[in-house]
Amino acid sequence: MDLLVDDDLGRTREGAELAHYEAAFDAVTRDDAHYLAVVRDETDRIVGTMQLTIIPGLSRGGTTRLQIEGVRVATSERGGGLGTAMLEWAHDHGRARGATLAQLTTDNARERAHAFYARLGYGNSHVGLKRLL
């Protein structure tokens, strides 16, 4: 939970009601299409996390996609290469499961994240839309 609130956006959008997070965690861990990755430092403190989902698809010739969500790196670890290592690991994870395309979304306000993902080869090729249900 600490990583989810470790920035300006997370502080305002993440809640303290753990029951919702626990239910979501249970649902994700029961579905083999999902993988929750956690990175710990030498003191066993969690310093990074991300959720990976393999999505089989019909478009693009039946392309299987790797969806990367909830990427978080502790403020104290940013800028040291951990995020790059995490994404490279995620790409290998996707390839090993047949994915040929990686996709992710990031908030418009996260300009540093946009630059980070661009350095890793991600292009701003689509418009991501969201709607509350």
N, CA and C atoms as a LAMMPS dump frame, in Angstrom:
ITEM: TIMESTEP
0
ITEM: NUMBER OF ATOMS
399
ITEM: BOX BOUNDS ff ff ff
-5.0000000000000000e+02 5.0000000000000000e+02
-5.0000000000000000e+02 5.0000000000000000e+02
-5.0000000000000000e+02 5.0000000000000000e+02
ITEM: ATOMS id mol type element x y z
1 1 1 N 0.824 -1.189 0
2 1 2 C 0 0 0
3 1 3 C 0.871 1.257 0
4 2 1 N 2.02 1.181 0.658
5 2 2 C 2.887 2.357 0.743
6 2 3 C 3.3 2.87 -0.639
7 3 1 N 3.601 1.959 -1.57
8 3 2 C 4.026 2.398 -2.901
9 3 3 C 2.887 3.059 -3.674
10 4 1 N 1.665 2.647 -3.417
11 4 2 C 0.529 3.236 -4.131
12 4 3 C 0.314 4.702 -3.768
13 5 1 N 0.697 5.093 -2.578
14 5 2 C 0.503 6.478 -2.136
15 5 3 C 1.809 7.269 -2.111
16 6 1 N 2.861 6.734 -2.747
17 6 2 C 4.188 7.341 -2.706
18 6 3 C 4.392 8.409 -3.787
19 7 1 N 3.344 9.126 -4.14
20 7 2 C 3.473 10.261 -5.052
21 7 3 C 2.222 11.132 -4.946
22 8 1 N 2.246 12.288 -5.603
23 8 2 C 1.147 13.248 -5.495
24 8 3 C -0.182 12.667 -5.966
25 9 1 N -0.187 11.947 -7.071
26 9 2 C -1.439 11.388 -7.585
27 9 3 C -1.958 10.27 -6.684
28 10 1 N -1.081 9.396 -6.254
29 10 2 C -1.489 8.286 -5.401
30 10 3 C -2.051 8.738 -4.072
31 11 1 N -1.463 9.786 -3.521
32 11 2 C -1.939 10.301 -2.234
33 11 3 C -3.395 10.731 -2.296
34 12 1 N -3.826 11.226 -3.456
35 12 2 C -5.196 11.722 -3.562
36 12 3 C -6.171 10.685 -4.101
37 13 1 N -5.673 9.647 -4.749
38 13 2 C -6.606 8.729 -5.4
39 13 3 C -6.671 7.357 -4.737
40 14 1 N -5.709 6.984 -3.956
41 14 2 C -5.733 5.68 -3.283
42 14 3 C -6.353 5.841 -1.903
43 15 1 N -7.117 4.845 -1.487
44 15 2 C -7.817 4.924 -0.205
45 15 3 C -7.185 4.051 0.848
46 16 1 N -7.678 4.191 2.052
47 16 2 C -7.142 3.426 3.174
48 16 3 C -7.955 2.173 3.473
49 17 1 N -9.043 1.95 2.752
50 17 2 C -9.911 0.791 2.981
51 17 3 C -9.249 -0.462 2.413
52 18 1 N -8.579 -1.221 3.247
53 18 2 C -7.811 -2.375 2.797
54 18 3 C -8.664 -3.503 2.246
55 19 1 N -9.908 -3.633 2.663
56 19 2 C -10.757 -4.737 2.205
57 19 3 C -10.88 -4.748 0.679
58 20 1 N -10.981 -3.582 0.064
59 20 2 C -11.09 -3.511 -1.399
60 20 3 C -9.793 -3.987 -2.058
61 21 1 N -8.671 -3.593 -1.517
62 21 2 C -7.377 -4.018 -2.058
63 21 3 C -7.175 -5.519 -1.863
64 22 1 N -7.574 -6.034 -0.72
65 22 2 C -7.436 -7.464 -0.457
66 22 3 C -8.313 -8.286 -1.394
67 23 1 N -9.532 -7.847 -1.666
68 23 2 C -10.418 -8.55 -2.598
69 23 3 C -9.833 -8.533 -4.007
70 24 1 N -9.294 -7.384 -4.411
71 24 2 C -8.676 -7.284 -5.733
72 24 3 C -7.441 -8.179 -5.816
73 25 1 N -6.632 -8.185 -4.77
74 25 2 C -5.445 -9.039 -4.732
75 25 3 C -5.838 -10.504 -4.886
76 26 1 N -6.867 -10.929 -4.159
77 26 2 C -7.327 -12.317 -4.249
78 26 3 C -7.781 -12.658 -5.665
79 27 1 N -8.539 -11.758 -6.293
80 27 2 C -9.015 -12 -7.651
81 27 3 C -7.857 -12.11 -8.637
82 28 1 N -6.877 -11.225 -8.511
83 28 2 C -5.727 -11.23 -9.417
84 28 3 C -4.897 -12.495 -9.23
85 29 1 N -4.656 -12.898 -8.009
86 29 2 C -3.792 -14.057 -7.769
87 29 3 C -4.459 -15.378 -8.149
88 30 1 N -5.769 -15.394 -8.274
89 30 2 C -6.466 -16.621 -8.689
90 30 3 C -6.492 -16.8 -10.204
91 31 1 N -6.174 -15.768 -10.956
92 31 2 C -6.254 -15.797 -12.419
93 31 3 C -4.85 -15.915 -12.995
94 32 1 N -4.572 -17.009 -13.698
95 32 2 C -3.23 -17.259 -14.226
96 32 3 C -2.784 -16.263 -15.294
97 33 1 N -3.702 -15.466 -15.828
98 33 2 C -3.324 -14.46 -16.825
99 33 3 C -2.584 -13.29 -16.185
100 34 1 N -2.671 -13.186 -14.855
101 34 2 C -2.066 -12.066 -14.139
102 34 3 C -0.827 -12.505 -13.358
103 35 1 N 0.082 -11.566 -13.205
104 35 2 C 1.277 -11.803 -12.387
105 35 3 C 1.577 -10.518 -11.623
106 36 1 N 1.683 -10.626 -10.329
107 36 2 C 2.058 -9.479 -9.498
108 36 3 C 3.542 -9.596 -9.171
109 37 1 N 4.315 -8.65 -9.638
110 37 2 C 5.755 -8.651 -9.404
111 37 3 C 6.082 -7.7 -8.259
112 38 1 N 6.969 -8.133 -7.388
113 38 2 C 7.397 -7.338 -6.243
114 38 3 C 8.919 -7.356 -6.198
115 39 1 N 9.514 -6.19 -5.997
116 39 2 C 10.966 -6.068 -5.885
117 39 3 C 11.29 -5.642 -4.461
118 40 1 N 12.209 -6.352 -3.843
119 40 2 C 12.65 -6.023 -2.484
120 40 3 C 14.121 -5.617 -2.518
121 41 1 N 14.485 -4.711 -1.634
122 41 2 C 15.887 -4.31 -1.545
123 41 3 C 16.634 -5.253 -0.608
124 42 1 N 17.883 -4.94 -0.344
125 42 2 C 18.718 -5.819 0.478
126 42 3 C 18.239 -5.93 1.926
127 43 1 N 17.391 -5.008 2.359
128 43 2 C 16.836 -5.082 3.722
129 43 3 C 15.447 -5.713 3.734
130 44 1 N 15.014 -6.237 2.589
131 44 2 C 13.722 -6.896 2.413
132 44 3 C 12.551 -5.921 2.351
133 45 1 N 12.834 -4.643 2.175
134 45 2 C 11.788 -3.629 2.024
135 45 3 C 11.291 -3.65 0.581
136 46 1 N 9.975 -3.581 0.386
137 46 2 C 9.412 -3.549 -0.964
138 46 3 C 9.688 -2.183 -1.574
139 47 1 N 10.383 -2.186 -2.73
140 47 2 C 10.766 -0.935 -3.385
141 47 3 C 10.202 -0.821 -4.799
142 48 1 N 9.553 -1.871 -5.279
143 48 2 C 8.973 -1.811 -6.612
144 48 3 C 7.887 -2.856 -6.77
145 49 1 N 6.936 -2.543 -7.624
146 49 2 C 5.867 -3.489 -7.91
147 49 3 C 5.225 -3.158 -9.249
148 50 1 N 4.577 -4.15 -9.843
149 50 2 C 3.812 -3.958 -11.071
150 50 3 C 2.916 -5.163 -11.275
151 51 1 N 1.84 -4.947 -11.995
152 51 2 C 0.92 -6.023 -12.34
153 51 3 C 1.038 -6.273 -13.831
154 52 1 N 1.238 -7.524 -14.201
155 52 2 C 1.378 -7.91 -15.601
156 52 3 C 0.206 -8.815 -15.973
157 53 1 N -0.38 -8.568 -17.135
158 53 2 C -1.494 -9.373 -17.607
159 53 3 C -1.253 -9.759 -19.054
160 54 1 N -1.429 -11.025 -19.355
161 54 2 C -1.318 -11.52 -20.717
162 54 3 C -2.722 -11.514 -21.312
163 55 1 N -2.859 -10.838 -22.458
164 55 2 C -4.169 -10.689 -23.098
165 55 3 C -4.099 -11.249 -24.521
166 56 1 N -4.729 -12.393 -24.752
167 56 2 C -4.808 -12.871 -26.132
168 56 3 C -5.754 -11.961 -26.91
169 57 1 N -5.47 -11.743 -28.172
170 57 2 C -6.305 -10.829 -28.944
171 57 3 C -6.544 -11.311 -30.353
172 58 1 N -7.553 -10.76 -30.97
173 58 2 C -7.876 -11.088 -32.353
174 58 3 C -7.296 -10.069 -33.323
175 59 1 N -7.162 -8.813 -32.907
176 59 2 C -6.635 -7.789 -33.813
177 59 3 C -5.134 -7.954 -33.987
178 60 1 N -4.609 -7.251 -34.976
179 60 2 C -3.176 -7.326 -35.308
180 60 3 C -2.739 -8.762 -35.563
181 61 1 N -3.595 -9.49 -36.254
182 61 2 C -3.242 -10.864 -36.623
183 61 3 C -3.223 -11.827 -35.455
184 62 1 N -4.033 -11.581 -34.461
185 62 2 C -4.078 -12.472 -33.303
186 62 3 C -2.973 -12.217 -32.305
187 63 1 N -2.533 -10.983 -32.213
188 63 2 C -1.43 -10.615 -31.328
189 63 3 C -1.791 -10.812 -29.854
190 64 1 N -0.903 -11.435 -29.133
191 64 2 C -1.013 -11.519 -27.678
192 64 3 C -0.274 -10.333 -27.091
193 65 1 N -0.915 -9.669 -26.137
194 65 2 C -0.349 -8.454 -25.553
195 65 3 C 0.061 -8.676 -24.103
196 66 1 N 1.068 -7.95 -23.713
197 66 2 C 1.451 -7.841 -22.316
198 66 3 C 0.95 -6.491 -21.839
199 67 1 N -0.002 -6.496 -20.918
200 67 2 C -0.505 -5.261 -20.312
201 67 3 C 0.269 -5.04 -19.017
202 68 1 N 0.868 -3.875 -18.878
203 68 2 C 1.643 -3.526 -17.692
204 68 3 C 0.877 -2.45 -16.944
205 69 1 N 0.553 -2.716 -15.694
206 69 2 C -0.247 -1.793 -14.89
207 69 3 C 0.389 -1.6 -13.525
208 70 1 N 0.032 -0.514 -12.892
209 70 2 C 0.408 -0.294 -11.495
210 70 3 C 1.897 -0.302 -11.237
211 71 1 N 2.679 0.2 -12.181
212 71 2 C 4.135 0.242 -11.983
213 71 3 C 4.434 1.269 -10.893
214 72 1 N 5.124 0.829 -9.872
215 72 2 C 5.505 1.726 -8.779
216 72 3 C 6.941 1.426 -8.38
217 73 1 N 7.713 2.487 -8.225
218 73 2 C 9.078 2.406 -7.702
219 73 3 C 9.15 3.401 -6.556
220 74 1 N 9.662 2.967 -5.428
221 74 2 C 9.772 3.841 -4.259
222 74 3 C 10.559 5.099 -4.618
223 75 1 N 10.116 6.22 -4.084
224 75 2 C 10.77 7.501 -4.354
225 75 3 C 12.271 7.401 -4.124
226 76 1 N 12.677 6.729 -3.073
227 76 2 C 14.095 6.624 -2.725
228 76 3 C 14.903 5.841 -3.763
229 77 1 N 14.235 5.084 -4.618
230 77 2 C 14.926 4.231 -5.597
231 77 3 C 14.852 4.775 -7.02
232 78 1 N 14.113 5.825 -7.247
233 78 2 C 13.922 6.345 -8.603
234 78 3 C 15.216 6.952 -9.142
235 79 1 N 15.448 6.73 -10.417
236 79 2 C 16.622 7.285 -11.081
237 79 3 C 17.848 6.395 -11.013
238 80 1 N 17.735 5.244 -10.38
239 80 2 C 18.889 4.358 -10.237
240 80 3 C 18.871 3.128 -11.124
241 81 1 N 17.902 3.033 -12.031
242 81 2 C 17.859 1.901 -12.959
243 81 3 C 16.886 0.8 -12.583
244 82 1 N 16.273 0.887 -11.411
245 82 2 C 15.35 -0.163 -10.994
246 82 3 C 14.147 -0.255 -11.926
247 83 1 N 13.562 0.869 -12.292
248 83 2 C 12.406 0.862 -13.188
249 83 3 C 12.745 0.229 -14.529
250 84 1 N 13.892 0.56 -15.073
251 84 2 C 14.329 -0.034 -16.34
252 84 3 C 14.47 -1.539 -16.2
253 85 1 N 15.104 -1.992 -15.137
254 85 2 C 15.261 -3.429 -14.909
255 85 3 C 13.901 -4.115 -14.772
256 86 1 N 12.974 -3.465 -14.08
257 86 2 C 11.64 -4.044 -13.915
258 86 3 C 10.941 -4.2 -15.265
259 87 1 N 10.996 -3.16 -16.101
260 87 2 C 10.323 -3.233 -17.398
261 87 3 C 10.989 -4.245 -18.321
262 88 1 N 12.312 -4.327 -18.288
263 88 2 C 12.997 -5.346 -19.096
264 88 3 C 12.582 -6.742 -18.65
265 89 1 N 12.47 -6.95 -17.348
266 89 2 C 12.011 -8.235 -16.823
267 89 3 C 10.576 -8.507 -17.275
268 90 1 N 9.733 -7.477 -17.221
269 90 2 C 8.342 -7.621 -17.653
270 90 3 C 8.269 -8.021 -19.125
271 91 1 N 9.088 -7.406 -19.954
272 91 2 C 9.098 -7.739 -21.381
273 91 3 C 9.483 -9.202 -21.578
274 92 1 N 10.495 -9.668 -20.862
275 92 2 C 10.888 -11.082 -20.945
276 92 3 C 9.747 -11.988 -20.485
277 93 1 N 9.072 -11.6 -19.424
278 93 2 C 7.922 -12.358 -18.904
279 93 3 C 6.854 -12.474 -20.001
280 94 1 N 6.552 -11.365 -20.659
281 94 2 C 5.557 -11.384 -21.722
282 94 3 C 5.973 -12.242 -22.902
283 95 1 N 7.212 -12.077 -23.352
284 95 2 C 7.709 -12.867 -24.478
285 95 3 C 7.619 -14.361 -24.182
286 96 1 N 7.978 -14.749 -22.967
287 96 2 C 7.948 -16.162 -22.585
288 96 3 C 6.529 -16.734 -22.612
289 97 1 N 5.539 -15.858 -22.605
290 97 2 C 4.139 -16.289 -22.621
291 97 3 C 3.459 -15.965 -23.951
292 98 1 N 4.273 -15.689 -24.966
293 98 2 C 3.753 -15.498 -26.31
294 98 3 C 3.37 -14.083 -26.691
295 99 1 N 3.589 -13.117 -25.818
296 99 2 C 3.235 -11.731 -26.145
297 99 3 C 4.242 -11.153 -27.132
298 100 1 N 3.72 -10.423 -28.084
299 100 2 C 4.577 -9.742 -29.058
300 100 3 C 4.394 -8.23 -29.023
301 101 1 N 3.552 -7.749 -28.116
302 101 2 C 3.31 -6.323 -27.972
303 101 3 C 3.113 -6.014 -26.494
304 102 1 N 3.829 -5.012 -25.999
305 102 2 C 3.64 -4.553 -24.619
306 102 3 C 2.893 -3.233 -24.659
307 103 1 N 1.952 -3.078 -23.738
308 103 2 C 1.201 -1.833 -23.668
309 103 3 C 1.001 -1.451 -22.214
310 104 1 N 0.895 -0.157 -21.999
311 104 2 C 0.662 0.35 -20.654
312 104 3 C -0.006 1.701 -20.755
313 105 1 N -0.557 2.14 -19.646
314 105 2 C -1.094 3.491 -19.57
315 105 3 C -0.43 4.189 -18.395
316 106 1 N -0.348 5.496 -18.502
317 106 2 C 0.148 6.304 -17.41
318 106 3 C -0.625 7.611 -17.429
319 107 1 N -0.829 8.177 -16.294
320 107 2 C -1.611 9.4 -16.176
321 107 3 C -0.963 10.529 -16.971
322 108 1 N -1.783 11.371 -17.582
323 108 2 C -1.272 12.522 -18.337
324 108 3 C -0.35 13.4 -17.508
325 109 1 N -0.588 13.488 -16.214
326 109 2 C 0.2 14.354 -15.34
327 109 3 C 1.598 13.807 -15.049
328 110 1 N 1.855 12.567 -15.356
329 110 2 C 3.147 11.94 -15.029
330 110 3 C 4.172 12.16 -16.145
331 111 1 N 4.614 13.389 -16.31
332 111 2 C 5.528 13.729 -17.398
333 111 3 C 6.861 12.998 -17.308
334 112 1 N 7.395 12.818 -16.106
335 112 2 C 8.655 12.074 -15.96
336 112 3 C 8.471 10.628 -16.394
337 113 1 N 7.312 10.046 -16.074
338 113 2 C 7.024 8.674 -16.496
339 113 3 C 6.94 8.584 -18.014
340 114 1 N 6.345 9.586 -18.654
341 114 2 C 6.247 9.588 -20.114
342 114 3 C 7.648 9.544 -20.728
343 115 1 N 8.55 10.365 -20.213
344 115 2 C 9.92 10.389 -20.728
345 115 3 C 10.621 9.058 -20.465
346 116 1 N 10.398 8.484 -19.297
347 116 2 C 10.982 7.185 -18.951
348 116 3 C 10.533 6.115 -19.941
349 117 1 N 9.237 6.019 -20.177
350 117 2 C 8.724 4.997 -21.092
351 117 3 C 9.201 5.241 -22.524
352 118 1 N 9.305 6.48 -22.931
353 118 2 C 9.821 6.787 -24.273
354 118 3 C 11.258 6.304 -24.419
355 119 1 N 12.076 6.473 -23.373
356 119 2 C 13.468 5.984 -23.416
357 119 3 C 13.522 4.47 -23.58
358 120 1 N 12.48 3.778 -23.123
359 120 2 C 12.435 2.311 -23.24
360 120 3 C 11.791 1.854 -24.544
361 121 1 N 11.46 2.805 -25.42
362 121 2 C 10.937 2.447 -26.724
363 121 3 C 9.431 2.5 -26.872
364 122 1 N 8.73 2.95 -25.844
365 122 2 C 7.275 3.064 -25.934
366 122 3 C 6.927 4.318 -26.721
367 123 1 N 5.995 4.17 -27.648
368 123 2 C 5.549 5.301 -28.433
369 123 3 C 4.149 5.728 -28.027
370 124 1 N 3.898 6.998 -28.165
371 124 2 C 2.59 7.561 -27.85
372 124 3 C 1.725 7.434 -29.106
373 125 1 N 1.332 6.197 -29.431
374 125 2 C 0.67 5.915 -30.7
375 125 3 C -0.849 5.846 -30.617
376 126 1 N -1.39 5.778 -29.412
377 126 2 C -2.832 5.639 -29.239
378 126 3 C -3.319 6.609 -28.165
379 127 1 N -4.594 6.836 -28.157
380 127 2 C -5.208 7.647 -27.107
381 127 3 C -5.903 6.691 -26.155
382 128 1 N -5.542 6.738 -24.911
383 128 2 C -6.195 5.893 -23.9
384 128 3 C -7.362 6.633 -23.274
385 129 1 N -8.485 5.992 -23.239
386 129 2 C -9.678 6.602 -22.672
387 129 3 C -10.158 5.775 -21.493
388 130 1 N -10.697 6.44 -20.499
389 130 2 C -11.229 5.754 -19.335
390 130 3 C -12.58 6.355 -18.998
391 131 1 N -13.442 5.53 -18.408
392 131 2 C -14.759 5.985 -17.996
393 131 3 C -15.136 5.254 -16.705
394 132 1 N -15.605 5.985 -15.749
395 132 2 C -16.066 5.368 -14.517
396 132 3 C -17.36 4.609 -14.789
397 133 1 N -17.511 3.458 -14.174
398 133 2 C -18.731 2.655 -14.305
399 133 3 C -19.471 2.579 -12.995
